[in-house]
Amino acid sequence: MGDWEQWLLTVPVGVIYSVALVLPFLESAVFVGLVVPGETGLLVAGAAAGLGHADPLVVAACGIVGAVAGDTVGFLVGRGLGPRLTTGRLGRMIGTARWERAEGFVQRYGGHAVFLGRWVGFARALVPALAGAGGLGYRRFLVWNALGGAVWATSVTLLGYLAGQSWQHVERIFGAAVILVLLAGAVVLFTVVLARWIARHPDRVRGWVGRQVERPGVRTVLTRYDRQVQWLGRRFQPHTVLGLQLTAGVAFIVTGGWFFGAVLQDVIVGEEAVRVDRPILHWLAMHRDGALTSLVVPVHGLTGVWGSLGVAVAGALLLRGRLRNVVLALAAWSGAAGSALVVAALVGRSGPPPACALAAGPTSGSFPAFEVATTMAVASVLACLASGRARSWVRAVIYWTVSLLWAGTAGALAAYLGVAWATDVLGGWALGALWSAALVTTTTQWERLSDSACTS
């Protein structure tokens, strides 16, 4: 144990709970978060809980109470000051640039900014006051405040708790993890920026494409293969029958089928990916914790077979066009379940040993992970239905993020509890994505063809 952990164990547990409560409270109540982020104290308190020096549930509860109460005070301060919030002495101390960034954030996301701002440092300190000064209704503010505070405090506490459980291991892998996260973030940011630039400058894009087409070598190829090029161009036209949506759907189906086939081959032959199954299972079994497991087991019910069925029905009913959505969600669940049962019976792979399992595993075969396949299929279909009706790309991204996090959690919990091997989880993800892509692509094209036939 290092000096940092030894020092943390000497801090009175009352101080740990006080830090977890007071720092998130002061963050937005008196704008302390602009200097010291509230998540810092909560991370430290969570790490103390991971070392066995504090109760993680109490730490999370303190963080939730502090975050919600602090945002409420900030909201009331903003409502009391009104326009003077940014122009008074306090506003001038904080700085015009910070207020402008926070105001732009609120104008862009509206009431959702209260929840989304909880994950952004400067917004976490300023958005509640701006929401009050801007006349946002308290009931609406309270809903998003409570939801954001609960999710944020629980997540930060859990992160600190896991770090405290294996601090030196986290320390070793932290540098590599940061690099991977930064690279992934850079790729996503570049893609989003490029897509938005293209959407805002269509004339410049068409002009650039036209100049490339007029090049002698390109013109020769296009003239020689005119029919093939026109056919390929029609495959990328949006909002048309057999156009871009079909092309994207087929691409997802091919990619999902290839990945599933690759994992299936490894499982049948017993090479490559399968070799890491036992080391991963043993590592997870060695790092299990009683308190964390008691939290994980109830969540596992929501990502299990019947939990995913309930989410499929409930999620579909929350969307418009309820009957169609319910049918698609049930088709996603039943199709993934049936496919997983058939493949599991054919492969006949034995699951992890009972000594390493904390929950009952499948009886017919462990590959692919049954519950992971159904959860992935339901999550993908619900995300498609919700994002198709989203009013902005931001909401569509949120829908997909929540859905994929739910499906990812299903696989992580199955591996953690010893219900399935790591390759079983990969197979479940691939099969669920494959089935949902096939289902959405088929139904969408059938509806488009039917509408086209009725119109003609």
ZATOR-688015 format. One record per residue (C-alpha): x, y, z. Coordinates in steps of 0.05 Angstrom, whole numbers, padded with zeros to 5 digits, always signed. Each point is the difference from the previous one (the first is absolute). Example, Ala and Ser with C-alpha at 12.3 -4.5 7.8 and 13.67 -1.06 7.14 Angstrom:
+00246-00090+00156/+00027+00069-00013/
# end
This chain:
+00000+00000+00000/+00028+00068-00020/+00007+00063+00041/-00063+00030-00031/-00044-00058+00022/+00032-00001+00070/-00014+00073+00009/-00072-00007-00023/-00012-00056+00051/+00021+00048+00056/-00054+00051-00018/-00061-00006+00046/-00059-00031-00035/-00043+00060+00020/+00046+00045-00039/-00007-00046-00061/-00076+00005+00002/+00003+00075+00012/+00045+00011-00062/-00047-00043-00042/-00059+00043+00023/+00029+00070+00006/+00044+00006-00062/-00055-00018-00050/-00047+00047+00038/+00048+00059-00003/+00017-00013-00073/-00064+00033-00027/-00027+00033+00063/+00057+00050+00004/+00037-00017-00066/+00058-00036+00034/-00001-00048-00058/+00035+00052-00043/+00061-00010+00045/-00006-00071+00029/-00046-00048-00037/-00049-00036+00046/+00016-00067-00032/+00071+00004+00030/-00026-00008+00071/-00049-00053-00021/+00054-00040-00036/+00044+00002+00062/-00058-00021+00045/-00017-00057-00049/+00073-00022+00002/-00003-00001+00076/-00061-00045-00005/+00037-00045-00048/+00055-00008+00052/-00052-00021+00051/+00004+00065+00040/-00071+00024-00015/-00067-00026-00022/-00009+00010-00076/-00076+00007+00006/+00008+00056+00052/+00052+00035-00044/-00046-00003-00061/-00059+00025+00042/+00041+00058+00026/+00021+00018-00071/-00072-00002-00025/-00027+00043+00057/+00057+00050-00007/-00007+00005-00076/-00076+00008-00001/+00000+00049+00059/+00057+00041-00029/-00034+00006-00068/-00064+00021+00035/+00035+00055+00037/+00034+00023-00064/-00069+00000-00035/-00031+00042+00056/+00060+00049-00002/-00010+00008-00075/-00075+00011+00007/+00011+00052+00054/+00053+00039-00038/-00031-00006-00069/+00038+00040-00053/+00046+00027+00054/+00031-00070+00005/+00049+00012-00056/+00007+00076+00005/+00009+00008+00075/+00063-00004+00041/-00003-00076+00005/-00012-00006-00075/+00060+00044-00016/+00044-00042+00047/-00018-00063-00037/+00014+00031-00068/-00039+00015-00063/+00031-00057-00040/-00023-00052+00049/-00071+00028+00003/-00004+00002-00076/+00022-00073-00005/-00051-00021+00052/-00056+00042-00032/+00015-00031-00068/-00004-00068+00032/-00069+00015+00031/-00027+00031-00064/+00023-00061-00040/-00028-00055+00045/-00057+00035+00037/-00026-00038+00061/+00046-00058-00017/+00059+00045+00016/-00013-00012+00074/+00013-00074-00010/+00055+00005-00053/+00035+00056+00038/+00011-00047+00058/+00055-00034-00043/+00035+00064-00022/+00045+00036+00051/-00017+00074-00012/-00073-00015-00016/-00009-00039+00064/+00016+00063+00039/-00037+00052-00041/-00059-00033-00035/-00046-00006+00062/+00006+00075+00013/-00012+00017-00073/-00061-00046-00001/-00029+00038+00059/+00016+00068-00031/-00029-00021-00066/-00068-00017+00029/+00002-00076-00006/-00057-00031+00040/+00023-00030+00066/-00037-00066-00010/+00034-00012-00067/+00066+00021+00030/-00009-00047+00060/-00013-00061-00044/+00063+00010-00042/+00040+00022+00062/-00019-00063+00040/+00013-00046-00059/+00067+00032-00018/+00023+00003+00073/-00018-00073+00013/+00033-00028-00063/+00062+00045+00006/+00013-00013+00074/-00010-00075-00006/+00045-00005-00061/+00056+00042+00031/-00004-00039+00066/+00003-00066-00037/+00060+00023-00040/+00037+00020+00063/-00021-00064+00034/+00028-00044-00056/+00064+00041+00001/+00007-00011+00075/-00011-00075-00009/+00060-00008-00046/+00034+00068+00002/+00069-00023-00025/-00031-00039-00057/-00039+00062-00021/+00063+00041+00006/+00037-00046-00048/-00053-00001-00053/-00023+00072+00008/+00050+00029-00049/-00018-00049-00056/-00074+00008+00014/+00005+00075-00005/+00035-00005-00067/-00054-00047-00027/-00056+00044+00025/+00032+00062-00030/+00010-00035-00067/-00072-00024-00001/-00025+00069+00020/+00042+00032-00055/-00029-00047-00052/-00072+00014+00023/+00013+00075+00003/+00031+00001-00069/-00059-00039-00029/-00052+00045+00032/+00036+00064-00020/+00009-00025-00072/-00073-00022-00005/-00025+00067+00026/+00046+00039-00047/-00025-00040-00059/-00072+00012+00021/+00011+00075+00005/+00040+00007-00065/-00035-00045-00051/+00017+00047-00058/+00074-00002+00014/-00002-00076+00006/-00037-00007-00066/+00049+00048-00032/+00060-00041+00024/-00033-00065-00024/-00015+00032-00067/+00073+00021-00009/+00024-00071+00015/-00050-00029-00049/+00026+00045-00056/+00071-00026+00006/+00019-00038-00064/+00016-00066+00034/-00062+00000+00043/-00044+00021-00059/+00027-00058-00042/-00017-00051+00054/-00070+00030+00012/-00015+00000-00075/+00022-00072-00008/-00038-00026+00060/-00059+00048-00004/-00055-00050+00017/+00038-00030+00058/+00016+00069+00028/-00072+00023-00005/-00023-00063+00035/+00050+00011+00056/-00020+00073+00005/-00073-00019+00010/+00021-00045+00058/+00024+00062+00038/-00059+00046-00012/-00036+00015+00066/-00076-00005+00009/-00009-00045-00061/-00021-00072-00008/+00060-00046-00004/+00045+00060+00015/+00047+00021+00056/-00039-00033+00056/+00001-00068-00034/+00075+00008-00015/+00015+00017+00073/-00044-00057+00024/+00035-00051-00045/+00068+00027+00023/-00020-00011+00073/-00026-00069-00015/+00063-00021-00036/+00045+00029+00054/-00040-00032+00056/-00002-00067-00036/+00075+00002-00012/+00015+00015+00073/-00048-00053+00025/+00030-00051-00047/+00070+00017+00022/-00017-00010+00074/-00040-00063-00015/+00060-00029-00037/+00046+00014+00059/-00050-00034+00047/-00008-00062-00043/+00074-00008-00015/+00022+00022+00070/+00054+00049-00023/+00019+00073+00006/-00055+00038+00037/-00022-00061+00041/+00069-00004+00032/-00013+00063+00040/-00067-00024+00028/+00027-00034+00061/+00051+00055+00019/-00056+00052-00005/-00047-00042+00042/+00052-00013+00053/+00020+00074+00003/-00072+00021+00009/-00011-00054+00054/+00062+00024+00037/-00023+00072+00000/-00073-00009+00020/-00025+00038+00060/-00059-00016+00044/-00028+00071+00002/+00008+00009-00075/-00031-00067-00014/-00061+00017+00043/-00010+00061-00045/+00013-00038-00064/-00048-00058+00010/-00064+00043-00002/+00025+00038-00061/+00013-00067-00033/-00075-00013+00002/-00012+00060-00046/+00051-00026-00050/-00024-00073+00004/-00047-00036-00046/-00065+00022+00033/+00027+00068+00017/+00015+00014-00073/-00070-00023-00018/-00030+00048+00050/+00043+00057-00026/-00019-00017-00072/-00075+00007+00015/+00007+00061+00045/+00048+00036-00047/-00044-00013-00060/-00062+00026+00036/+00035+00066+00016/+00008+00014-00074/-00053+00022-00050/-00030-00051-00047/-00005-00047+00059/-00027-00064-00033/+00054+00000-00054/+00055+00015+00050/-00023-00055+00048/-00001-00050-00057/+00070+00019-00022/+00027-00002+00071/-00031-00068+00013/+00027-00025-00067/+00069+00024+00020/-00003-00037+00066/-00031-00064-00026/+00044-00003-00062/+00064+00010+00040/-00023-00051+00052/-00018-00052-00052/+00064+00010-00039/+00042-00005+00064/-00035-00064+00021/+00011-00032-00068/+00074+00018-00003/+00010-00020+00073/-00031-00069-00013/+00043-00011-00062/+00065+00023+00033/-00014-00033+00067/+00054+00038+00037/+00005-00008+00076/-00004+00062+00042/+00048+00024+00054/+00010-00048+00059/-00054+00007+00054/+00054+00017+00051/+00013+00066-00037/-00073+00017-00014/-00040+00045+00046/-00065-00010-00040/-00032-00057-00038/+00026-00009-00070/-00033-00029-00062/-00015-00074-00004/-00002-00011-00076/+00068+00032-00015/+00037+00063+00018/+00017+00026-00070/-00025+00050-00017/-00019+00034+00066/-00076-00005-00003/-00017+00061+00043/+00053+00043-00034/-00028-00016-00069/-00072+00018+00019/+00022+00064+00036/+00043+00022-00059/-00056-00012-00050/-00052+00037+00041/+00047+00058+00015/+00018+00008-00074/-00072-00002-00024/-00025+00049+00053/+00058+00047-00016/-00019-00003-00074/-00073+00015+00015/+00016+00057+00048/+00055+00032-00042/-00044-00003-00062/-00049+00047+00035/+00052+00043+00034/-00005+00075-00013/+00076+00010+00000/+00062-00041-00010/+00019+00013+00073/-00061-00038+00024/+00013-00056-00049/+00071-00006+00027/-00027-00002+00071/-00049-00055-00018/+00054-00042-00032/+00048+00012+00058/-00050-00022+00053/-00019-00061-00041/+00071-00022-00012/+00019+00012+00073/-00057-00045+00020/+00021-00055-00048/+00073+00009+00022/-00020-00006+00072/-00036-00065-00015/+00063-00031-00027/+00045+00028+00055/-00046-00027+00055/-00006-00068-00033/+00076-00006-00001/+00008+00028+00071/-00051-00048+00030/+00031-00059-00036/-00064-00014-00040/+00037-00001-00067/+00070-00002-00029/+00028+00064-00031/-00007-00029-00070/-00073-00019+00017/-00012+00074+00014/+00033+00021-00065/-00043-00050-00037/-00063+00026+00034/+00016+00071-00019/+00014-00019-00072/-00062-00044-00007/-00046+00053+00031/+00028+00054-00045/-00005-00045-00061/-00072-00018+00013/-00022+00072+00016/+00034+00026-00063/-00035-00053-00043/-00067+00014+00033/+00003+00076-00006/+00026-00003-00071/-00053-00049-00023/-00059+00035+00032/+00022+00069-00023/+00009-00022-00072/-00066-00037+00000/-00036+00062+00025/+00035+00044-00052/-00017-00048-00057/-00072-00005+00024/-00006+00076+00002/+00031+00006-00069/-00048-00052-00029/-00060+00036+00031/+00024+00067-00027/+00010-00026-00071/
# end
